[in-house]
Amino acid sequence: PYDMLIVGGGPAGAAAAIYAARKGIRTGLVAERFGGQVMDTVGIENFISISYTEGPKLAASLEQHVRQYGVDIITEQRAASIQRGDYVNLTLASGAELKSRAVVLATGARWRELNVPGEAEYRTKGVAYCPHCDGPFFKGKKVAVIGGGNSGIEAAIDLAGIVEHVTVVEFADTLRADEVLQRKAKSLPNVDIIVNAQTTEVLGDGSKVTGMTYKDRASGDIKRLDLAGIFVQIGLVPNTEWLKGSDLVLSRSGEIEIDARGATSMAGVFAAGDATTIPFKQIIISMGSGATAALGAFDYLIRTPDP
Ligand code: FAD
């Protein structure tokens, strides 16, 4: 059995693995794809102390740093269930079973996509999912935010301070965001809100976004907006479907509930990063929480007798 087994190879999992291995304990890491969401990112300008890097480059240095230590890395394997016995037992989709005294879950999340023509083609060429990350790339330009929930309206308020103009496009006939956010967004001179509007297509010139179309759900008319960017804010889905049915407590939106030390509701199981209830989903925040979870788990190990 391992002393500490990390599930996930994104920034949170990599940080947890390094912190664990540096304690000289037997550490394993299982991941479907090393690097996680970072592999899908082009420019990164908010990874503090590195003014600019690119996703695949950062993912390669994460992997190299983890490999410097004696971490047993198992990639292209998906965890399918977790159970507490004498050890924490992790079953992989392949059927293999792994045992560990402590586990850190860092399976991350994924942005919910629109699934309309042009979205995939123009991803990172104007179609964006993270206002904290990509907002400044659209300075002085026109953008749309798709989604009128809290994250959409927060994004609109945030972007309004950077870009020339923001149009919020919401499918339903009302916004779902908190009243105070709605009031703030409506008070801004460069924010327009369109409700009852179904996004139908992302338009581009072959190399970048030039606009979008939506269907006015009342009249059925197709309308067009000219834009440089489209922020899709229709939800961040934690990769925790495989934990449903286990004894782990998840939030209403499926995030793993953790405390300030990264501990979950299952003894010896800790969690970190975008898969958890930690507020704000960012690379640097995930790394910090991975370090916290590994140290929390190490603290648990030194207080718990070997089974
Ligand atoms: P992830 O990066 O999601 O990693 C999850 C890991 O778990 C992966 O290795 C995955 O393969 C593995 N996994 C999932 N399920 C299983 C399973 N069942 N079994 C085994 N392994 C599993 N943040 C910034 O700070 N700056 C940016 O500029 C930035 N730009 C972004 C651009 C895009 C397009 C996207 C999508 C995100 C961006 N982010 C950015 C957010 C940032 O990438 C995430 O906050 C961060 O990657 C979260 O790290 P994580 O380790 O928690 O999860």
Boltz pocket constraint, residues with backbone or C-beta under 6 A from the ligand:
constraints:
  - pocket:
      binder: B
      contacts: [[A, 7], [A, 8], [A, 9], [A, 10], [A, 11], [A, 12], [A, 13], [A, 30], [A, 31], [A, 32], [A, 33], [A, 34], [A, 35], [A, 36], [A, 37], [A, 38], [A, 40], [A, 41], [A, 42], [A, 43], [A, 44], [A, 45], [A, 46], [A, 47], [A, 77], [A, 78], [A, 79], [A, 80], [A, 106], [A, 107], [A, 108], [A, 109], [A, 110], [A, 111], [A, 129], [A, 130], [A, 133], [A, 134], [A, 239], [A, 242], [A, 272], [A, 273], [A, 274], [A, 275], [A, 281], [A, 282], [A, 283], [A, 284], [A, 286]]
      max_distance: 6.0
